[in-house]
Amino acid sequence: MVTTRSTVRCSRRAALKAAGSVALGGIAGCLSAGKTRVRLLSAGSLAHTFENHVIPAFEAETGTEVYGEYYGANAVMRMVLDGTKHPDVIVSADATLLRDRLYPTVADWDIEFAANSLGLGYNPETPFGRALEAGTPWYELAVGAADGDLAIGDPNLDPLGYRAVQAFELAEAEYGLGGFRSTLLEKTYREPDEPQLMAGVETGSRAAAVVYRNMAVDYDMPFLEFPAEYNFAEPTLGAHYATAEYTTDREAYTAVGRPILYNATVSKTADNPEGGHQLVSFLGENADLLVDAGLTVGDTLPQPTGTIPEAISL
C-alpha cells in the first residue's frame, strides 16, 4: 500500500543543490518531524541513483524516509568501524571490500544488487573531448594531456579510485605501454569527494574523469566505456582483472581487481533494522529503477551471501 504524506518538505533536488555536494547528506534539514527514518551510508557513486531514483520511490511506497550520506566506499567502511557513522544500511561499490572489512562484527550477510562498467566521462567541448570523438585513442590523449586534465577518485578512499589505477595497469599490459600506470598517477587529479568527479568535468575544469557508467548518465555527459579487458564489467574475466592490485595507504588494504558489484547490508547495531531490511529488499526488487539510473542488473542479480534475514524479500 502506498502511503501519502500529509506534511510538506522541501524537494530533494533543492536540498542537494543547496548543500552543494550530495556527499554532505544535505537533506537533513528537510526531513519531516515524527516520520520513521532509515539512515543510509553509501558509496558516493550511487549518490544520484539513490537521491533521484531509489529513495523517492521507496519513500512513496513505504512512507519511511531515508537520510543518505555518500562517501568513497573505503571511507564508508572506516566510518562504520571507527564509530564515526552509525547507519542502518551500508552500501558498497565493491562487494568484496564490504565483506573483508565488515564481516563478521558489523554484518554477516549482504545482497549484491547491481553491476557497472568503468570508462571515461568526458566534456566534448574540451580539446581532449574533441580529439576523443575524432577517434584518437584515450590512452594517447591521457599521456599527452596537461596535468590535472584527467581526474580519478582517490584510490585510498574509494574503489572507483583504485579501479582507475588497476585499469591503467591492465591497459599498460594490453597495449605494451611501458610506464603508463606510473605516468598517469603523476598526471591525474585525485578527487577526494567521489560524487564531485563528474561535476568538475561538467564545468570544464577537468576534461575527463575515470568514472562508472551511471555517473556519466547522472550528468548526461558522453561516456567512453573501456574495453572488456579493463572495464571490470565482464564476470568471465575475473582472473584477468585479478592480475592488477592496489594497496591503500592508510589501512594497507590490498584490493585485487574484480568485476564491479554493488552490495548492501543492514548493520547488526542498526537503530531501525526493520526499515533497513525494507530498503535492502526494495533494491533487490526494483531493478528497473537501477537500470534507469545507468546501472546493470543481469540475470544473476540480486545475489545473496550469508544467511539472509527472513524479513528480506527478493
PyMOL commands that set and color helices and strands:
alter all, ss='L'
color gray80, all
select helices_A, chain A and resi 12-19+22-24+28-30+44-62+73-82+95-102+127-133+138-144+159-175+180-187+194-203+213-218+228-230+235-241+273-285+287-292
alter helices_A, ss='H'
color red, helices_A
select strands_A, chain A and resi 37-43+65-71+89-92+109-115+118-122+150-153+189-191+208-212+223-225+245-247+254-256+261-266+303-306
alter strands_A, ss='S'
color yellow, strands_A
deselect
rebuild
show_as cartoon
